[in-house]
């Protein structure tokens, strides 16, 4: 079974549209297809007319069932959409998945373990990922054999692509399986000069790492979603249907030629390669405008260099690390309204150690000066206590949960 994760942390780029219609197009080619919704917004169910009030169990229940010693099989929650297509729906409960799995061993592989149980029952699985970086997306990447990054053909979407690929490289360092990563142009409007120029640059820079097929801007696709149908059911003669049929054929064809192509050995290396290309492309397509003033994202008052530099590798900063005479904390929570640190150094009072957000990047940071010794701490994200996801050093506390641990030397 080939497992295709549709990934982009930017919302509104058409991930769910691509997921639904690619899955349906593959099913139309006679392939047995499983569509997995990993987005708490549950838009796959909405786009396929599955009544939300009738979804008693979702992929969330399957993912956490083993940790509760009450395993639920994936087949128990599936909805049959057509003869060859089944849906594993999401629910709002998925938003609590990361918190519920805090301290659980191998929590990044929950979805992979579930998918392995049904790998002989399907030819393809398509995973719709949430528009955020976190445990849900990492689960999808661990389960994936292929990653498709849909990109709007607009300047700001391209700017987001560069950041997206850089962030993905952090999550994928522990992925050992070989994964094919490809970029796909979506929501293309041939009428605009910018779209034409961006598409040309995408094709020039990404070459064989980009799909030949592009998904054009098409009102029929939006109409189909509003009626709870994939485009091949709603209007088989539409341009949108032709685009997704072509994409499905390219996906199927790639399977036959994948072994003969020279590909990078690891997902992290591929994403780094594509990410550097995205940065070059961003510079090539940047509008000629007045030079902006430097962003005021620095929170320090000392003369040391910036703690967080968006031009550097994010993985060099995440977690807790010692920098000169300071203990530096950096984490990523794009949707959080507040992030605090509670530890034995502040009597476990998070209000004493708030983190500050770096612009609109979703990155939070702070620094402390502490005496030499070992310290235990937890992050408090919008009032929810959890271990630091970027610090592998932990200890079990008196509540049976995990504290993150850092040593100051």
C-alpha positions in Angstrom: 0.0 0.0 0.0 1.3 3.4 -1.0 0.5 6.0 1.6 0.3 9.6 0.4 0.4 12.5 3.0 -1.0 15.8 1.7 1.1 18.3 3.8 1.2 22.1 4.0 1.0 24.0 7.2 -0.5 26.9 5.3 -4.3 26.9 5.4 -6.4 27.6 2.3 -4.0 25.9 -0.2 -6.5 23.1 -1.1 -5.1 20.2 1.0 -8.6 18.7 1.6 -9.7 19.4 -1.9 -6.6 17.5 -3.2 -7.1 14.7 -0.7 -10.7 14.0 -1.5 -10.4 14.3 -5.3 -7.1 12.5 -5.6 -8.5 9.6 -3.5 -11.7 9.5 -5.6 -9.8 9.7 -8.9 -7.5 6.8 -7.8 -10.7 4.8 -6.8 -12.1 5.7 -10.3 -9.0 3.9 -11.7 -10.0 0.7 -10.0 -7.6 1.1 -7.0 -8.7 0.3 -3.5 -8.3 3.6 -1.6 -8.5 4.6 2.0 -8.9 8.3 2.8 -7.7 9.2 6.3 -8.6 12.6 7.8 -6.1 13.8 10.4 -7.5 17.3 10.5 -9.6 18.1 13.6 -11.9 20.3 11.4 -13.1 17.1 9.8 -13.5 18.6 6.4 -13.2 15.4 4.5 -16.4 14.2 6.0 -18.1 17.5 5.1 -16.8 17.3 1.6 -18.1 13.8 1.1 -21.6 14.4 2.7 -20.9 12.2 5.8 -23.3 13.5 8.5 -21.2 14.8 11.4 -23.8 13.9 14.0 -23.7 10.3 12.9 -19.9 9.9 13.3 -19.8 8.0 16.6 -16.1 7.1 16.4 -13.3 8.7 14.5 -9.6 8.1 13.7 -8.9 9.7 17.1 -10.6 6.8 18.9 -8.5 4.3 16.9 -5.2 6.2 17.5 -5.6 6.4 21.3 -7.3 3.0 21.9 -4.1 1.0 22.4 -2.8 3.5 25.0 -6.0 2.8 26.9 -5.7 -1.0 26.5 -9.0 -1.0 24.6 -7.9 -1.4 21.0 -10.3 -0.4 18.3 -9.7 -1.6 14.7 -9.7 0.9 11.9 -12.3 -1.1 10.1 -14.8 -0.3 12.9 -14.9 3.4 12.1 -14.8 3.4 8.3 -17.5 4.9 6.0 -17.9 3.5 2.6 -18.0 6.4 0.1 -18.0 4.3 -3.1 -17.1 0.7 -4.2 -13.4 1.4 -4.0 -13.2 4.3 -1.6 -13.5 4.3 2.2 -13.1 7.2 4.7 -11.6 7.2 8.2 -13.3 10.4 9.4 -11.8 12.9 11.9 -13.5 14.7 14.8 -12.7 17.7 16.9 -11.3 15.3 19.5 -8.2 15.1 17.4 -7.2 18.6 18.7 -6.6 16.9 22.1 -4.5 14.1 20.7 -1.1 15.6 21.5 -2.2 16.3 25.1 -3.7 12.8 25.5 -0.6 11.1 24.2 1.9 13.0 26.4 4.3 10.5 27.9 3.2 7.6 25.7 6.0 5.7 24.2 6.3 5.7 20.4 3.4 8.2 20.1 4.7 9.4 16.8 4.0 6.0 15.2 0.3 5.5 16.3 -1.0 6.1 12.8 1.7 4.0 11.1 0.9 1.1 13.4 -2.8 1.4 12.5 -2.1 1.6 8.8 0.2 -1.4 8.9 -2.7 -3.5 10.0 -4.6 -2.8 6.8 -1.8 -2.4 4.3 -2.9 -5.5 2.4 -6.5 -4.4 2.1 -5.8 -1.2 0.0 -3.7 -0.1 -2.9 -3.5 3.5 -1.8 -4.1 5.5 1.4 -4.4 9.3 1.2 -3.9 11.3 4.4 -5.3 14.8 4.8 -3.0 16.6 7.3 -3.9 19.5 9.5 -2.7 23.1 8.7 -0.3 23.0 11.6 3.0 21.4 12.7 2.6 19.0 15.5 2.1 15.4 16.5 -0.7 14.7 14.1 1.4 15.8 11.1 4.4 13.9 12.4 2.2 10.7 12.7 1.2 11.2 9.0 4.8 11.6 7.9 5.8 8.5 9.8 3.1 6.5 8.0 3.8 8.0 4.6 5.6 6.5 1.6 4.9 9.7 -0.4 4.4 13.4 0.5 2.6 15.8 -1.7 3.0 19.5 -0.9 0.2 21.5 -2.8 1.3 25.0 -3.5 -0.8 27.9 -4.7 0.8 29.8 -7.6 1.0 33.1 -5.7 4.0 34.9 -4.1 2.8 34.6 -0.5 2.1 30.9 -0.9 5.6 30.5 -2.3 7.0 32.3 0.7 5.1 29.9 2.9 6.5 27.0 1.0 10.0 27.9 1.9 9.1 28.1 5.6 7.0 24.9 5.3 9.8 22.8 3.9 12.3 24.1 6.4 9.9 23.3 9.3 9.1 19.8 7.9 12.8 19.0 7.9 12.8 19.2 11.6 9.9 16.8 12.0 11.3 14.3 9.6 14.8 13.7 11.0 13.6 10.6 12.8 11.8 9.2 9.8 14.0 6.3 8.6 11.8 5.1 5.7 12.4 6.2 2.2 9.8 8.7 1.1 9.1 10.5 -2.2 8.5 14.2 -1.7 6.9 16.2 -4.6 5.5 19.6 -5.0 2.2 20.2 -6.8 0.8 23.5 -8.2 -2.8 24.0 -7.2 -5.5 26.6 -7.6 -3.7 27.9 -10.8 -5.3 30.8 -12.5 -3.8 31.2 -16.0 -5.4 34.6 -16.4 -2.9 36.2 -14.0 0.6 37.1 -14.9 1.9 36.4 -11.4 0.5 32.8 -11.5 2.1 32.1 -14.9 5.5 33.4 -13.8 5.4 31.5 -10.5 4.4 28.3 -12.3 7.3 28.7 -14.8 9.7 29.3 -11.9 8.4 26.3 -10.0 8.9 24.0 -13.0 12.3 25.4 -13.6 13.6 25.0 -10.1 11.9 21.8 -8.9 12.2 19.9 -12.2 11.6 16.2 -11.5 10.5 16.9 -7.9 7.3 18.6 -9.2 4.2 17.0 -10.7 3.6 17.7 -14.4 -0.1 18.0 -13.6 -1.4 21.3 -12.2 -4.8 21.7 -10.7 -6.4 24.8 -12.2 -8.7 27.2 -10.4 -12.2 25.8 -11.1 -15.5 26.8 -9.7 -16.9 23.3 -10.4 -14.6 21.9 -7.7 -16.0 24.2 -5.1 -19.5 23.5 -6.2 -18.8 19.8 -5.9 -17.6 20.2 -2.3 -20.7 22.2 -1.4 -22.8 19.3 -2.5 -20.6 16.7 -0.7 -19.3 15.1 -3.8 -15.9 14.6 -5.4 -15.5 16.3 -8.7 -15.6 13.0 -10.7 -19.1 12.4 -9.4 -20.4 15.9 -9.6 -19.2 16.9 -13.1 -17.1 14.3 -14.9 -16.7 16.6 -18.0 -15.3 19.5 -16.0 -11.7 20.7 -16.3 -11.3 20.0 -12.5 -12.1 16.3 -13.1 -9.6 16.1 -15.9 -6.9 17.7 -13.7 -7.4 15.2 -10.9 -7.6 12.2 -13.3 -4.3 13.3 -14.7 -2.8 13.7 -11.2 -4.0 10.2 -10.3 -2.5 8.7 -13.5 0.8 10.5 -12.7 0.7 9.1 -9.1 0.1 5.6 -10.4 2.7 6.0 -13.1 5.3 7.3 -10.6 5.1 3.9 -8.8 6.4 2.1 -11.9 9.3 4.5 -12.4 10.1 5.3 -8.8 12.8 2.7 -8.5 14.6 3.8 -11.6 14.8 7.4 -10.5 17.7 8.6 -8.4 16.1 9.8 -5.2 17.5 11.1 -1.9 17.7 8.4 0.7 15.8 10.0 3.5 12.8 12.3 3.8 14.8 14.9 5.8 17.4 15.1 3.0 14.8 15.5 0.3 13.0 18.2 2.1 16.3 20.0 2.8 17.1 19.8 -1.0 13.6 21.1 -2.0 13.6 23.7 0.8 16.9 25.2 -0.4 15.4 25.4 -3.9 12.3 27.1 -2.6 14.5 29.8 -1.0 16.2 30.4 -4.3 12.9 30.5 -6.1 11.5 32.9 -3.6 14.4 35.3 -4.3 13.9 34.9 -8.0 10.2 35.8 -7.9 10.4 38.5 -5.1 8.7 41.7 -6.3 10.9 44.7 -6.7 9.6 46.9 -3.9 11.2 49.2 -1.3 13.4 47.3 1.1 11.5 46.6 4.3 12.7 47.6 7.7 14.2 44.8 9.9 11.5 42.9 11.8 11.5 43.7 15.5 11.4 40.1 16.7 14.4 40.3 19.1 13.4 40.0 22.7 16.8 40.4 24.3 18.4 43.5 25.6 21.9 42.1 25.5 24.5 42.5 22.8 24.5 38.8 21.8 23.2 37.8 18.4 19.6 37.1 17.9 18.3 33.9 19.5 16.0 33.1 16.6 17.2 33.8 13.1 14.7 32.8 10.4 17.6 32.3 7.9 19.2 29.6 10.1 18.1 26.0 10.5 15.2 25.8 13.0 16.4 22.5 14.3 19.5 24.2 15.7 17.3 26.1 18.2 14.2 24.1 19.2 14.1 22.7 22.7 16.2 23.7 25.7 19.9 24.4 25.3 22.6 26.3 27.0 23.9 29.4 25.2 26.8 31.2 26.9 25.6 32.0 30.4 21.9 31.5 29.6 19.5 28.6 29.3 17.5 29.1 26.1 14.0 27.7 25.4 12.6 27.7 21.9 9.4 25.9 20.8 6.9 25.9 18.0 3.1 26.4 18.5 1.6 28.3 15.6 -1.9 28.4 17.0 -1.1 29.0 20.6 -2.2 32.3 22.3 0.2 31.8 25.2 3.1 29.6 26.1 4.7 29.5 29.6 7.3 27.4 31.4 6.7 25.8 34.8 9.6 24.1 36.6 11.4 23.5 39.8 13.3 26.7 39.1 10.1 28.9 39.5 8.3 26.8 42.0 6.1 25.4 39.2 4.4 28.7 38.6 4.1 29.2 34.9 3.0 32.9 35.3 6.6 33.6 36.3 8.1 32.4 33.1 6.1 33.4 30.0 7.6 32.8 26.5 7.4 35.5 23.9 6.2 34.9 20.3 8.6 35.7 17.4 6.5 37.7 14.9 4.0 35.5 13.1 6.3 32.5 12.8 4.6 30.4 15.5 7.9 30.2 17.3 8.1 31.0 21.0 11.3 31.8 22.9 12.7 32.9 26.3 15.9 32.6 28.2 16.9 32.2 31.9 20.0 32.4 33.9 20.2 29.5 36.4 22.9 28.1 38.6 24.6 24.9 37.7 22.4 21.8 38.2 19.6 19.6 36.8 16.2 21.2 36.3 12.7 19.7 35.6 10.1 21.7 33.7 6.9 21.5 31.6 5.4 23.7 29.0 2.0 25.3 29.6 0.3 25.9 26.2 -3.0 27.9 26.5 -3.4 26.5 30.0 -2.6 22.9 29.1 0.5 21.3 30.8 2.7 19.1 28.6 6.3 18.0 28.2 8.6 19.8 25.8 8.1 17.9 22.5 11.6 18.9 21.4 13.4 17.7 24.5 14.0 13.9 24.6 15.2 13.9 28.2 12.4 13.2 30.6 11.5 11.9 34.0 8.3 10.5 35.3 6.7 12.8 37.9 4.4 11.9 40.9 1.3 12.2 38.6 2.5 9.5 36.2 3.3 12.1 33.6 6.6 13.2 32.1 8.7 16.2 33.1 11.3 17.5 30.6 14.8 17.6 32.0 17.7 19.9 31.2 21.2 20.2 32.8 23.0 23.5 33.3 26.7 23.3 33.4 
